[in-house]
Amino acid sequence: MPALRRFSLPLIAAFFALYVIWGSTYLVIRLGVEYWPPLMLGGVRFVIAGSLMYAFLRWRGAPAPTWVQWKAAGIIGILLLSLGNGAVSVAEHTGVASGVAALAVATVPLFTLLCGYFWGARNTRLEWAGVALGIIGIAMLNMGSNLQSSPMGAALLIFAAATWAFGSVWSKHLPLPQGAMASAVEMLVGGVVLLIGSAVSGEHLQALPPVEGWLALGYLIFFGSIIAFNSYMYLLKHVRPAAATSYAYVNPAVAVLLGIVFVGETIGMEEALAMLVIISAVVLIGLPQWRRPAQPLVVEPAKTVVGAEQRTN
């Protein structure tokens, strides 16, 4: 890759979107659930984002998904967005700090390795060392005051990471739509299921959200779901996959910093140490990918898309 291309403005902008925008969505969710019920917030976000993406792709000539593809993408949308993102929103609604939520979700690569093992993937010793270190980090994180004061929040965050990882691995074995259409369908189905969950659980708006609530929703739709996603797809075509997925250990630091600066969240010593351990674990898992020689991207876009928002953010 030529030096000019490697440091081109589009690449810099794409990495900024991945690191800063996705890292900031945890804070924006934390602000959003002050004005919106958590499941309703996620449902409205993904239905609107998915509808906009679906309409744009169809306008650009993308083929409509088949019924089989709708079912496959719907299953992944439920796992990643309805269960994964929904659990994060509910956890933050219970009072979990946005930085701690981002740190817990950073364990997705650990669960991904474990889930992949049951589909025949064989991990290196370095990757297993990362898994072991990550489990220690999760234990340390749960010893912190933030999650100890909200056991339900802690359980929801671990559940979110596990379901996101399971859905990401399973997606590689399902007949998803091609390209970005897979993500659009996942958002549509996942968002509808979140709205159904919101109605069944009795969520309702006490009053129309103020301007801040609408701004949070708009940010999550356009920046968190659409811009960041397209940036991820751009990076997958121009850099190593390990570089494109490096947000897993950058987002927590960004989320912690933004939470401290803008809403006065505090992170205890136990959580700070847990951050170092978990980020180190994710780096260990990523090292074998960095060592592999660069290869042309041959994975179908639809199968790569599903892991794009591993962030459930």
N, C-alpha and C positions, 0 to 999 in steps of 0.2 A: 504494500500500500504506500503510495508516494507520501512524502512528508507533508506537502501542502494539503493533500486530501485528509491525512490523519488529523491535522489540526484545523480543518476547515470550520467555518462558522456554523454550518448545519450540524456537524458533529458536536461542537461545543454546546449549541442550543439543545440538542437531543439529550446530552448527558445532564445538562442543567435541569431539564424537565424531569428526567428520571430521578435525579438525586434530590432536588429541592421541591419540585411539585409533589411527587409521590410522598416525600418525607413530610410535607406540610399538610397532606390530607388528614393525617391523624389529629392534628390540631383543629382543622376545620370541622371534622366530624365531632370533636369535643365541643366546639362552639355551636354546631348545628343542632345537637341533641338537647341544647338548652331551650330551643324554640320549637323543635319538631320531635314527635315520638320517634324512637330510634329505628324501628322497622319501617315506619312510614317514610322517614328520610331516605333510607336506602332504596325502598321501592320506587319512590318518585324519581330519585336520581337515576336509577338504571333503566327505568321504562323510558324516560325522556332521552337519555343518552343513546340507548339502543334503538329507539325509533328514529332519531336523527341519523345515526350511522346507517341503519337499514335503508332509509329513504335515499340517502346520498349514494350508497353503493348501487341500489337498483337504478337510480338515475344515471349513474356512470356505466350501466350495462351489465353489472354483475348478475349472474343467474340466481333465480329464487331457489332457496334450499328445498330439497325433497323432504317428504314426511319423515323418512329415516334419519336424515340429517337434522331436522328439527328436534326429533326425540333425543338424538345423541347430544346435540348442543344444549338442549334443555336440561338433561341430566347434569352436565358439567356446570351449567349456569346455576343450578340449585346448590351444588356442592360448593362452588367457589364463592358465589355472590349471596345467595339466600342464607346459607349456613355460615360460610366463612366471613364475609363482610358484615352480615347481619349480626353475628355473634360479637364482632369487634364493636359495632355501634351500641349494642346493648351493654357491653362491658364498660364502655366509656360513659354511658348513661348512668351506670351505677356509681360513677365517681373515679374510675381508674384513670390515672394521668395519661395523657396522649403519648408521652415519651415512653412510658412503661408498656403501653399497648403496642407501640411500634417495635419495641425490643422483644416482646413476646412473639409477635408475628414474624420477627426475623429468624425464628427457629424453623420456618417452613422448609428450608433446604435440608435440615436434619430429618424431618418427617418424610420428605421426598425420597431421600436415600433409603429409609426404612421401608416405605411403600414399594419403591422400585424393586427391592429385593424379592418381593412376592411375585413379581412379574418376570423373574429370571435375571434381573440385573445383578452383576457381581461387582462389589465395591472394593476399592483398594484399602490397604491398611491405613493409609493417611486419612481416607474418608471415614473409616470406622473410628479412628482416633478423634476426628471432628465430631462425630455423633456422640461419643462418650463425653467429650468436653462440653458439648452443647447440653446434654442431660444434666451435667453438673451445674451449668449456667442457669438452666430452668429452675433447678432446686434452689439455687442462691437467689434468684429473682423472687421466688415465692416466699423467701424468708424476709424480704423487705417489707417495710411498713405499709407501702401502697397496696400491695396485693393481699397482705394479711388482714387489712381492714375490709377487704372485699373478696372473700373466698369465691363467691359466685362469679365475680369478674375474672379471677384467676382461671377458674375452670372454663369459662367461656373463651378466653384467649387461647388456651391450649387446644380447645376443641376447634376453634377457628383455624389455627395453624395446621392441625391434623386433617381437617376436611379439605382445606385448600390443597395440601400436598397430595392427598388421595385423589382428588379430582384432577389435578395436573398430570399425575402419572397415568391414571385411567384414560385420560383424553387421548393419549397416544395410540390407544387400541380401539377407538371408536370412529365411525365414519362422519367426521365433522364437515361442515361446509368449507369451501375454499376461502383462503385469505381472511380479510377482516370481517367477512360475513359471519364467521364462527363467533367472533366476539360480540357482534351486534345481536345475534340470536340468543347467546348466553345472557346478555344484559336484559333483553326483553323477557325471557322466561324467568330468569332469576328475580327481576324486578317485580313481575306479576306475583310470583310466589311470596315475596316479601310483603306486598300489599295485602295478599290474602291472610298471611300471618298477622299483619297489623290489625286487620278487621276482626279476625278470630280472637285475638288476645285482648280486644276491647280498646285498642289505642284510638284516640281521637284528639283533635286540636281543641284546646280550650278557647283559643282565639286565633285569628290570623297572625302568622309570625310577623315581627317587625322587619324593617329593611335588612338588619343584620342576618336574620334567618334566611331571607331570600338570597342574599349575597352568598351565604355559605352554601346553599343548595346550588346556585349557579356556578360557583367555583368548582364544586365536586363534579358537576355534569361536564362542564367544558374543559376544565384544566385537569382534574383528577381522572376522568374517564376517557375523554376523547383525545386531548393533546398528548398526555403522557403515554397513552396506548400507541398512538401513531409514532411517537418518538422511539418507543421501544422497538417497534417493527423496523424503523429506519436503522437503528443500531444493529439489529440482528443481521442486516444485509451488509454492514460496513465494518464491523469489529468482531472480535472473537466472542462466542457466546458467554464465556466467563466474564468478559468485560461488560457485556450488556446486562448481565444479571448481578453485577457488583452492587446494585442498589440495596441488596439484602443486608449489607453491613454498613451502608452509608445512611439509609433512611432513619434508623434509630437515633443516630447522633443528631441528624437534622431535626427530628421530631422533639428530642429532648431539649435542644437549644431553643427552638421556637416556643415550646411550652413554657420554659423558664422566662424567656424575654417578654412574651405577650400576655400570658395569663398567670404568671407567678407560680407555676407548678414547681414542686420541689422533688428532688431525687435524692434518696438516702444513700449512705455509704454502701449498704448491701446491694442496692440496685446499680450503683455505679460500677462496683466490682463485677456484678453479673453481666453488665454490658460488655466489659472487657473480655470476659470469658466467652460469652455467646458470639461476639464479633470474631474472636480468635477462632472459634469452632467453625464458623462459616468460611473464614479465610482458608482454614485447613481443607475444607471440603472443596473449595474452589481451586486449590493449587494444582490438582491433577488435570483440571481443564486448561489451566494456563500453560501447563507443560506440553500439552498435545500440540502438534503442529497445526497451523491454521488450515482449514479445509473449506472448500466452497460450501455454501449453505444448500443442503439437499433435502432437508426436512420440509414437508409440505407446510406452507404458512399456517394453515388452519390448525395443525397439530402443535405448532409452536405458540400460536396466539394464546392458547388457554393458560399458559403459565405467565402471560404478559403482565397481569395485574397481581402478581404474587405479592401482593398486597393489599392484597385484599383491600386495598384502599380505594 
